[in-house]
């Protein structure tokens, strides 16, 4: 699932001022990682002749990348307001395909209405939903009052009664003649049949209250196939009618419901979201956070065990906070990927919004830990399936390589070219750090950032890390970035045939290199 809450382009908001001619260098300038004169954001005022196109040009490449990342059973939700909803809808049609449009959902996030517009007090925003071709929604859990409707039970479990007669739309014999036929009831047991016999002697037809012939919801073949889910009941008027037993549990799972096209209540209220956020984070300078419960509903509706949720306008980290909560509640192991540019912040406590998101996730994670502890203490003899909820996260920042950049020698004089090799004893930049180089090495070797990295305690004389990612690679990496590799380390390492050992070239003697090559694959830096 992808959820994004991009800048709304109200005329006062900021958009990312991309430079597509040199994207990496531009990004480094915007994030403050490269010298002075770089800018992070630009104000997009209505006085600008390209007011809409600047915003759309900012969104387009990000949505293209989102489409490439989204799986074939994935879904994307985009929050937006009236300023760009129609333009965004066309953009999403182009990127994801008009046939994959699902809904334009109205979110009543301020029931009192805002008085910042002329004529109308705005009380809502929009949520656009597009899917991949193979998307199958999980659905939302029923609220308590809906579950209370399932007030009858038999050997199959709880159920509610739904009238089999069709209501609304084409609900008459004239319009649906194939759905008009008699059903026969056994007055002693309530069992139904499409054939009249000695037991099933009561004939019932779908007749409306005004005497007009109606229609059933099911065809005759469906009734024959599912007659065990139908029952005949005598009404207070003394007439018999046919009802469907609608069970709460189907195939071992509680029945789910589809969300409506209009959402309202405290779970989507911007006022409630702000109060909850300030309770957790204080007055940290971040404005208009999304409600955690709102994102929780999206996660519950669209995802299940093992799924990944991406938010590349992460803001204060609401999506990560919501995913923590849903994992605790369901016992699922979903993961999040949050991306946020280092946008400056108004508060003195946090320099930028990224720092707010990181601290929020830490505090939300501590709350999850306390909840798990309370569950364990309140019921020590009962197994708690949610104690393994992962409430940690890693933070990565786009940076320059730890490897030296090769200089362009095209216009250099020969004496200058020869001097290039004077400082080539190591390919690494000055002041490189082990953890940063380890991350770059695993990426260069084709391992993802989600790889399992384990410190090998049994290797006493060197710092050796094992890197594995079974879902991506069959082999493992063993990485040691110490200045010297001790002979005992080589003896202690037990690698499989396809595993790779990576170290600094300067850390090995020629003799050790020969020993290593005899034992396993070696890559040197």
C-alpha positions as CSV (number, residue, x, y, z in Angstrom):
1,X,0.0,0.0,0.0
2,X,1.1,3.6,-0.8
3,X,-0.3,6.5,1.1
4,X,0.8,10.1,0.5
5,X,-0.3,13.5,1.8
6,X,1.5,15.9,-0.5
7,X,1.5,19.7,-0.3
8,X,-1.9,20.9,-1.2
9,X,-0.9,23.9,-3.4
10,X,-3.2,26.4,-1.7
11,X,-1.3,29.4,-2.9
12,X,0.7,29.8,0.4
13,X,2.2,26.3,0.6
14,X,5.5,25.1,-0.6
15,X,6.4,22.6,-3.3
16,X,9.7,20.8,-3.9
17,X,11.7,22.9,-6.4
18,X,13.2,20.0,-8.4
19,X,16.1,20.3,-10.8
20,X,15.8,17.5,-13.3
21,X,19.1,18.3,-15.1
22,X,21.2,17.0,-12.2
23,X,18.9,15.4,-9.7
24,X,21.4,14.1,-7.2
25,X,23.4,17.3,-7.0
26,X,20.1,19.3,-6.7
27,X,18.9,17.0,-3.9
28,X,22.1,17.5,-2.0
29,X,21.7,21.3,-2.3
30,X,18.1,21.2,-1.1
31,X,19.0,19.0,1.9
32,X,21.8,21.2,2.9
33,X,24.4,18.5,2.2
34,X,26.2,20.6,-0.4
35,X,27.6,24.1,0.3
36,X,25.7,27.4,0.4
37,X,23.1,28.7,-2.0
38,X,21.0,25.6,-2.2
39,X,17.3,25.9,-1.6
40,X,14.9,23.4,-0.1
41,X,11.4,24.6,-1.1
42,X,9.8,27.3,-3.1
43,X,6.6,29.1,-2.5
44,X,4.0,28.5,-5.3
45,X,1.7,31.5,-5.3
46,X,-1.4,32.0,-7.3
47,X,0.3,35.0,-8.9
48,X,2.6,32.6,-10.7
49,X,1.5,31.9,-14.2
50,X,2.5,28.3,-13.8
51,X,0.7,27.8,-10.5
52,X,-0.9,24.5,-11.4
53,X,1.8,23.2,-13.7
54,X,4.6,23.7,-11.2
55,X,2.7,21.6,-8.7
56,X,1.9,18.9,-11.2
57,X,5.5,18.8,-12.5
58,X,6.5,18.2,-8.9
59,X,4.0,15.4,-8.5
60,X,4.4,13.6,-11.8
61,X,7.8,12.0,-11.4
62,X,7.0,10.9,-7.9
63,X,3.8,9.2,-9.0
64,X,5.7,7.5,-11.9
65,X,8.1,6.1,-9.4
66,X,5.3,5.1,-7.1
67,X,3.7,3.1,-9.9
68,X,6.9,1.3,-10.6
69,X,7.2,0.4,-6.9
70,X,3.6,-0.7,-6.4
71,X,3.0,-4.5,-6.6
72,X,0.4,-6.1,-8.9
73,X,-1.9,-6.4,-5.9
74,X,-1.2,-3.0,-4.5
75,X,-3.2,0.2,-3.9
76,X,-2.4,3.9,-3.6
77,X,-4.3,6.5,-1.6
78,X,-3.6,10.3,-2.0
79,X,-5.1,13.0,0.2
80,X,-5.8,16.3,-1.4
81,X,-8.1,19.3,-1.3
82,X,-10.3,21.1,-3.8
83,X,-7.4,23.2,-5.2
84,X,-5.8,20.3,-7.2
85,X,-8.2,17.3,-6.9
86,X,-9.4,17.5,-10.5
87,X,-5.8,18.0,-11.9
88,X,-4.5,15.2,-9.6
89,X,-7.3,12.9,-10.8
90,X,-6.2,13.4,-14.4
91,X,-2.6,12.8,-13.5
92,X,-3.4,9.6,-11.6
93,X,-5.5,8.4,-14.5
94,X,-2.5,8.8,-16.8
95,X,0.0,7.1,-14.4
96,X,-2.1,4.3,-13.0
97,X,-4.8,4.0,-15.7
98,X,-8.3,5.3,-15.6
99,X,-9.6,1.8,-15.4
100,X,-7.9,1.4,-12.1
101,X,-9.7,4.3,-10.4
102,X,-11.6,3.1,-7.4
103,X,-13.0,6.0,-5.5
104,X,-13.0,9.7,-4.7
105,X,-13.7,9.6,-1.0
106,X,-14.9,12.6,0.9
107,X,-13.2,13.0,4.4
108,X,-15.2,15.2,6.7
109,X,-12.3,16.3,8.8
110,X,-13.8,19.5,10.3
111,X,-17.5,19.2,10.9
112,X,-17.7,22.8,12.1
113,X,-16.2,24.1,8.9
114,X,-13.3,26.5,8.3
115,X,-14.0,30.1,7.7
116,X,-10.9,30.8,5.7
117,X,-12.8,30.8,2.4
118,X,-15.4,33.1,0.9
119,X,-19.0,31.9,0.7
120,X,-18.6,28.3,2.0
121,X,-17.1,27.0,5.2
122,X,-15.0,24.0,4.1
123,X,-15.6,20.9,6.2
124,X,-13.9,18.2,4.1
125,X,-11.0,17.1,2.0
126,X,-10.6,14.3,-0.5
127,X,-8.9,10.9,-0.7
128,X,-8.3,9.5,-4.2
129,X,-7.9,5.7,-4.5
130,X,-6.3,3.8,-7.4
131,X,-5.5,0.1,-7.5
132,X,-3.3,-2.4,-9.3
133,X,-5.1,-4.9,-11.5
134,X,-4.9,-7.8,-8.9
135,X,-5.8,-5.8,-5.8
136,X,-8.1,-7.5,-3.4
137,X,-9.3,-5.5,-0.4
138,X,-9.2,-7.0,3.1
139,X,-12.0,-4.8,4.3
140,X,-12.7,-3.1,7.6
141,X,-13.8,-4.7,10.8
142,X,-17.4,-4.3,11.8
143,X,-18.2,-1.7,14.5
144,X,-19.7,-3.1,17.7
145,X,-23.2,-2.0,16.9
146,X,-23.1,-3.9,13.6
147,X,-21.8,-7.1,15.3
148,X,-24.8,-6.8,17.7
149,X,-27.1,-7.3,14.7
150,X,-25.8,-10.9,14.6
151,X,-28.1,-11.9,17.4
152,X,-29.0,-15.5,16.4
153,X,-27.0,-18.6,16.3
154,X,-26.9,-22.3,15.2
155,X,-24.3,-25.0,14.9
156,X,-22.4,-22.8,12.3
157,X,-22.2,-19.8,14.6
158,X,-23.8,-16.3,14.9
159,X,-25.9,-15.0,12.1
160,X,-28.4,-12.3,11.3
161,X,-31.5,-12.6,9.1
162,X,-31.7,-10.8,5.7
163,X,-34.9,-10.8,3.7
164,X,-34.4,-12.7,0.5
165,X,-36.8,-10.5,-1.4
166,X,-35.0,-7.9,-3.5
167,X,-35.4,-4.3,-2.5
168,X,-34.5,-1.2,-4.4
169,X,-33.8,-0.7,-8.1
170,X,-35.1,-3.4,-10.4
171,X,-37.1,-5.2,-7.7
172,X,-40.3,-6.2,-9.6
173,X,-41.4,-9.2,-11.5
174,X,-41.8,-7.0,-14.6
175,X,-38.2,-5.9,-14.5
176,X,-36.6,-9.2,-13.3
177,X,-39.0,-12.0,-14.5
178,X,-36.3,-14.7,-14.0
179,X,-36.1,-13.8,-10.3
180,X,-39.8,-14.4,-9.7
181,X,-40.7,-17.9,-8.8
182,X,-42.2,-19.7,-5.8
183,X,-40.2,-21.1,-2.9
184,X,-41.8,-23.8,-0.7
185,X,-41.4,-23.9,3.1
186,X,-41.7,-26.8,5.6
187,X,-43.8,-25.2,8.3
188,X,-42.4,-27.5,11.0
189,X,-38.7,-26.9,10.4
190,X,-38.6,-23.7,8.3
191,X,-36.5,-25.5,5.7
192,X,-37.0,-24.3,2.1
193,X,-37.1,-26.0,-1.3
194,X,-37.7,-25.0,-4.9
195,X,-39.9,-28.1,-5.3
196,X,-43.3,-28.7,-3.6
197,X,-43.6,-31.9,-1.7
198,X,-45.4,-33.4,1.3
199,X,-43.0,-31.6,3.8
200,X,-42.5,-28.3,1.8
201,X,-46.2,-27.4,1.4
202,X,-46.2,-23.7,2.0
203,X,-45.8,-21.6,-1.2
204,X,-44.2,-18.2,-0.9
205,X,-43.7,-15.7,-3.7
206,X,-41.7,-12.4,-3.5
207,X,-44.6,-10.0,-3.1
208,X,-44.2,-6.3,-2.2
209,X,-46.2,-4.6,0.6
210,X,-48.4,-2.9,-2.0
211,X,-49.3,-6.2,-3.6
212,X,-47.1,-5.8,-6.6
213,X,-45.2,-9.0,-7.6
214,X,-41.5,-8.4,-6.6
215,X,-38.4,-10.5,-7.2
216,X,-35.9,-12.6,-5.2
217,X,-32.3,-11.6,-4.7
218,X,-31.1,-15.1,-5.7
219,X,-31.9,-17.1,-8.8
220,X,-33.5,-20.5,-8.6
221,X,-30.1,-22.4,-9.0
222,X,-28.5,-20.4,-6.2
223,X,-31.4,-21.2,-3.9
224,X,-31.0,-24.9,-4.7
225,X,-27.3,-24.7,-4.0
226,X,-27.5,-22.6,-0.8
227,X,-30.8,-23.7,0.6
228,X,-29.1,-24.6,3.9
229,X,-28.5,-20.9,4.4
230,X,-32.2,-20.0,4.0
231,X,-35.1,-20.3,6.4
232,X,-38.8,-19.7,6.3
233,X,-40.2,-17.6,9.2
234,X,-43.8,-16.6,10.0
235,X,-44.1,-12.8,10.4
236,X,-46.2,-11.0,13.0
237,X,-48.8,-10.5,10.3
238,X,-49.2,-14.2,10.1
239,X,-47.6,-14.5,6.6
240,X,-44.6,-16.6,5.8
241,X,-41.4,-15.1,4.2
242,X,-37.9,-16.4,3.3
243,X,-34.8,-15.1,5.0
244,X,-31.1,-15.6,4.4
245,X,-28.8,-16.6,7.3
246,X,-26.0,-14.1,7.0
247,X,-23.2,-15.6,9.2
248,X,-20.6,-13.5,11.1
249,X,-17.8,-16.0,10.7
250,X,-17.1,-17.2,7.1
251,X,-14.3,-19.7,6.4
252,X,-12.9,-19.1,9.8
253,X,-12.7,-15.3,9.4
254,X,-14.9,-12.6,10.8
255,X,-16.9,-10.9,8.1
256,X,-15.5,-7.5,6.9
257,X,-17.3,-4.5,5.5
258,X,-16.6,-2.1,2.7
259,X,-15.9,1.5,3.6
260,X,-18.4,4.1,2.4
261,X,-17.5,7.0,0.0
262,X,-17.9,9.5,2.8
263,X,-15.9,9.2,6.1
264,X,-16.7,11.3,9.2
265,X,-16.2,11.1,12.9
266,X,-13.4,11.5,15.4
267,X,-11.2,9.0,13.6
268,X,-10.8,11.5,10.7
269,X,-11.1,14.8,12.6
270,X,-8.2,17.2,12.1
271,X,-8.9,18.7,15.5
272,X,-8.6,15.4,17.3
273,X,-5.5,14.6,15.4
274,X,-3.8,17.8,16.5
275,X,-4.7,17.2,20.1
276,X,-3.4,13.7,20.1
277,X,-0.2,14.8,18.3
278,X,0.5,17.5,20.8
279,X,-0.1,15.1,23.7
280,X,2.6,12.9,22.3
281,X,5.0,15.5,20.9
282,X,4.2,18.8,22.6
283,X,4.3,22.1,20.7
284,X,7.1,20.9,18.3
285,X,6.1,23.3,15.4
286,X,4.5,20.7,13.1
287,X,1.0,21.7,11.9
288,X,-1.9,19.8,10.6
289,X,-0.9,16.1,11.3
290,X,-3.1,13.4,9.8
291,X,-5.2,11.4,12.3
292,X,-3.5,8.2,13.3
293,X,-6.9,6.3,13.3
294,X,-7.5,7.4,9.7
295,X,-4.3,5.8,8.4
296,X,-5.0,2.8,10.6
297,X,-8.2,2.2,8.7
298,X,-6.5,2.4,5.4
299,X,-3.8,-0.1,6.6
300,X,-6.5,-2.4,7.9
301,X,-8.6,-2.2,4.7
302,X,-5.8,-2.8,2.3
303,X,-3.0,-4.8,3.9
304,X,-2.2,-8.1,5.7
305,X,0.7,-10.1,7.0
306,X,4.1,-9.2,5.5
307,X,2.9,-6.2,3.4
308,X,4.9,-3.0,3.0
309,X,3.4,0.5,3.5
310,X,5.1,3.4,1.7
311,X,4.7,7.1,2.4
312,X,7.0,9.4,0.5
313,X,5.6,12.6,2.0
314,X,6.0,11.2,5.5
315,X,5.7,14.5,7.4
316,X,5.6,13.8,11.1
317,X,5.5,10.0,10.6
318,X,1.8,9.4,11.1
319,X,1.9,6.4,8.8
320,X,4.6,4.7,10.8
321,X,2.8,5.4,14.1
322,X,-0.4,4.0,12.6
323,X,1.3,0.8,11.4
324,X,2.8,0.2,14.8
325,X,-0.7,0.3,16.3
326,X,-2.2,-2.0,13.7
327,X,0.6,-4.5,14.1
328,X,0.1,-4.7,17.8
329,X,-3.7,-5.1,17.4
330,X,-3.5,-7.8,14.7
331,X,-0.3,-9.5,15.5
332,X,0.8,-9.0,11.8
333,X,4.3,-8.2,10.8
334,X,3.9,-5.3,8.3
335,X,6.7,-2.9,7.5
336,X,6.8,0.8,6.7
337,X,9.0,2.8,4.4
338,X,8.8,6.6,5.2
339,X,10.6,9.2,3.1
340,X,10.8,12.9,4.0
341,X,13.1,15.7,2.8
342,X,14.8,17.7,5.5
343,X,12.3,20.5,5.5
344,X,13.0,23.2,8.0
345,X,10.9,23.4,11.1
346,X,9.6,26.3,13.2
347,X,10.5,24.8,16.5
348,X,13.8,25.3,18.3
349,X,13.6,21.7,19.6
350,X,13.8,20.1,16.2
351,X,15.8,21.5,13.3
352,X,13.7,19.8,10.6
353,X,10.5,17.7,10.1
354,X,12.6,14.5,9.6
355,X,13.8,14.9,13.2
356,X,10.2,15.2,14.4
357,X,9.2,12.0,12.6
358,X,12.1,10.1,14.1
359,X,11.3,11.2,17.6
360,X,7.6,10.5,17.1
361,X,8.4,6.9,16.1
362,X,10.6,6.5,19.1
363,X,7.9,7.7,21.5
364,X,5.2,5.7,19.7
365,X,7.4,2.6,19.9
366,X,7.8,3.1,23.7
367,X,4.0,3.2,24.0
368,X,3.8,-0.1,22.1
369,X,6.4,-1.6,24.5
370,X,4.4,-0.5,27.6
371,X,1.2,-1.9,26.1
372,X,2.8,-5.3,25.5
373,X,4.2,-5.3,29.1
374,X,0.8,-4.4,30.5
375,X,-0.8,-7.3,28.5
376,X,1.7,-9.7,29.9
377,X,1.3,-8.5,33.5
378,X,-2.5,-8.6,33.4
379,X,-2.6,-12.2,32.0
380,X,0.7,-13.9,32.8
381,X,-0.7,-17.4,32.2
382,X,-2.2,-16.6,28.7
383,X,0.0,-16.7,25.6
384,X,0.4,-13.2,24.1
385,X,0.8,-13.5,20.3
386,X,1.7,-9.8,19.9
387,X,4.8,-9.7,22.1
388,X,7.0,-10.0,18.9
389,X,5.7,-6.7,17.4
390,X,8.7,-4.9,15.9
391,X,8.6,-1.3,17.0
392,X,12.1,-0.4,15.8
393,X,13.2,1.4,12.6
394,X,16.4,2.3,10.7
395,X,17.2,5.8,9.4
396,X,19.1,6.3,6.1
397,X,20.0,9.6,4.6
398,X,21.1,10.1,1.0
399,X,24.8,11.0,1.0
400,X,27.9,11.0,-1.1
401,X,29.8,7.7,-1.7
402,X,32.6,6.5,0.6
403,X,34.6,5.8,-2.6
404,X,36.7,8.5,-4.2
405,X,35.2,10.0,-7.3
406,X,37.4,9.6,-10.4
407,X,38.3,13.0,-11.8
408,X,37.6,13.9,-15.4
409,X,41.0,13.9,-17.0
410,X,39.9,15.0,-20.5
411,X,41.2,18.6,-20.2
412,X,44.2,17.9,-17.9
413,X,47.8,18.4,-18.7
414,X,50.0,15.3,-18.5
415,X,51.9,16.4,-15.3
416,X,48.5,16.9,-13.6
417,X,47.3,13.5,-14.7
418,X,50.3,11.7,-13.3
419,X,49.7,13.4,-9.9
420,X,46.3,11.8,-9.7
421,X,47.9,8.5,-8.7
422,X,49.9,10.0,-5.9
423,X,47.0,9.5,-3.4
424,X,45.5,6.3,-4.7
425,X,46.7,3.9,-1.9
426,X,43.1,3.6,-0.9
427,X,39.9,4.0,-2.9
428,X,38.1,5.4,0.1
429,X,37.5,9.0,1.0
430,X,39.2,10.5,4.0
431,X,37.3,10.1,7.3
432,X,35.1,7.2,6.1
433,X,33.0,5.4,8.8
434,X,32.6,1.7,9.1
435,X,28.8,1.7,9.5
436,X,28.3,3.9,6.4
437,X,30.7,1.9,4.3
438,X,29.0,-1.3,5.4
439,X,25.7,0.0,4.2
440,X,27.2,1.0,0.8
441,X,29.0,-2.4,0.4
442,X,25.8,-4.4,0.9
443,X,24.0,-2.2,-1.6
444,X,26.8,-2.6,-4.2
445,X,26.6,-6.4,-3.6
446,X,22.9,-6.4,-4.4
447,X,21.6,-6.7,-0.8
448,X,18.6,-4.6,0.3
449,X,18.7,-2.1,3.2
450,X,16.3,-4.5,5.1
451,X,19.1,-7.2,5.2
452,X,19.7,-8.9,8.5
453,X,23.1,-7.7,9.8
454,X,24.6,-9.8,12.6
455,X,27.8,-9.2,14.6
456,X,29.7,-12.4,15.0
457,X,30.6,-12.6,18.7
458,X,32.6,-15.8,18.3
459,X,35.2,-14.0,16.2
460,X,37.3,-12.4,18.9
461,X,40.2,-10.7,17.2
462,X,38.2,-8.8,14.5
463,X,34.8,-7.1,14.0
464,X,33.1,-9.3,11.5
465,X,29.5,-8.9,10.3
466,X,27.2,-11.4,8.6
467,X,24.7,-10.0,6.1
468,X,21.8,-12.1,4.9
469,X,18.7,-11.5,2.9
470,X,17.1,-14.9,2.1
471,X,14.3,-13.5,0.1
472,X,16.8,-11.8,-2.3
473,X,20.0,-13.8,-2.2
474,X,20.9,-17.4,-1.5
475,X,24.4,-16.5,-0.4
476,X,25.6,-14.4,2.6
477,X,28.1,-11.6,2.9
478,X,30.8,-11.6,5.7
479,X,32.3,-8.1,6.0
480,X,35.3,-7.0,8.1
481,X,36.5,-3.4,7.7
482,X,39.3,-3.5,10.3
483,X,42.8,-2.3,9.3
484,X,44.3,-5.8,9.8
485,X,42.8,-9.2,9.4
486,X,44.2,-11.6,12.0
487,X,45.0,-15.2,11.0
488,X,42.7,-16.6,13.7
489,X,39.8,-14.8,12.1
490,X,40.2,-16.8,8.9
491,X,40.3,-20.0,10.8
492,X,37.1,-19.2,12.7
493,X,35.1,-18.2,9.7
494,X,32.8,-21.0,8.3
495,X,31.5,-19.9,4.9
496,X,29.5,-21.8,2.4
497,X,30.7,-22.2,-1.2
498,X,28.8,-19.2,-2.6
499,X,29.3,-16.9,0.4
500,X,31.5,-13.8,0.0
501,X,34.1,-12.3,2.4
502,X,34.7,-8.6,2.0
503,X,37.6,-6.6,3.6
504,X,40.1,-3.9,2.9
505,X,42.8,-4.8,0.5
506,X,45.4,-3.3,2.8
507,X,44.2,-5.5,5.7
508,X,45.5,-8.7,4.1
509,X,49.0,-10.0,3.5
510,X,49.8,-11.9,0.4
511,X,49.9,-15.1,2.4
512,X,46.4,-14.5,3.9
513,X,45.0,-13.7,0.5
514,X,46.2,-17.0,-0.7
515,X,44.6,-18.8,2.3
516,X,41.4,-17.0,1.9
517,X,41.0,-17.7,-1.8
518,X,41.5,-21.4,-1.1
519,X,38.6,-21.3,1.4
520,X,36.0,-19.0,-0.1
521,X,35.2,-16.0,-2.4
522,X,37.0,-12.8,-1.4
523,X,36.2,-9.3,-2.5
524,X,38.6,-6.5,-1.4
525,X,38.2,-2.8,-1.2
